[in-house]
Amino acid sequence: MLEQIDLSTYLDTIELVVVGGESDYKARPLDYDWVLDIRRQCMEYKVDFEFRQCGTHFIKDGKTYNLNVRMLCSQARKAGIDYHYRG
């Protein structure tokens, strides 16, 4: 995910949205607020959402964290924000 995006136009035809950041020392930053906004959109449309990977350069609460590539998936899981609609 490279920027904030509005998926609401497409969410009525999508079953799952997977979000993650880039992994490399030259990776572009991933802002956690963008991730949470996509999750909110998915919940509104009852579309499953998975946060699979933080970015190497991860922004949360205005602070940039430079994460080791080996930690990207485990840190995303620790956030505990996946959403699976049970309707």
Backbone hydrogen bonds, N-H to C=O, Kabsch-Sander energy under -0.5 kcal/mol:
donor,donor_aa,acceptor,acceptor_aa,energy
7,L,5,I,-0.7
10,Y,7,L,-2.3
11,L,7,L,-1.3
13,T,10,Y,-2.0
14,I,11,L,-0.7
17,V,48,D,-2.3
19,V,50,E,-2.9
21,G,53,Q,-1.9
22,E,28,R,-0.5
24,D,22,E,-0.5
27,A,24,D,-2.0
30,L,57,H,-2.4
32,Y,30,L,-0.5
32,Y,59,I,-3.4
34,W,31,D,-1.2
35,V,31,D,-1.3
36,L,32,Y,-2.6
37,D,33,D,-1.9
38,I,34,W,-2.1
39,R,35,V,-2.3
40,R,36,L,-2.4
41,Q,37,D,-2.2
42,C,38,I,-2.5
43,M,39,R,-2.7
44,E,40,R,-2.2
45,Y,41,Q,-1.7
46,K,42,C,-0.6
46,K,43,M,-0.8
47,V,42,C,-2.8
48,D,15,E,-1.5
49,F,83,Y,-3.1
50,E,17,V,-2.4
52,R,19,V,-2.4
52,R,50,E,-0.8
53,Q,19,V,-1.0
54,C,72,L,-2.0
56,T,22,E,-2.6
58,F,56,T,-0.7
58,F,65,Y,-2.7
59,I,30,L,-3.2
60,K,58,F,-0.5
60,K,63,K,-2.6
63,K,60,K,-2.0
65,Y,58,F,-3.4
67,L,56,T,-2.9
67,L,65,Y,-0.8
71,M,68,N,-2.3
72,L,68,N,-0.5
72,L,69,V,-1.1
75,Q,71,M,-2.6
76,A,72,L,-1.4
77,R,73,C,-2.2
78,K,74,S,-2.1
79,A,75,Q,-1.1
79,A,76,A,-0.5
80,G,76,A,-0.6
80,G,77,R,-1.3
83,Y,49,F,-2.4
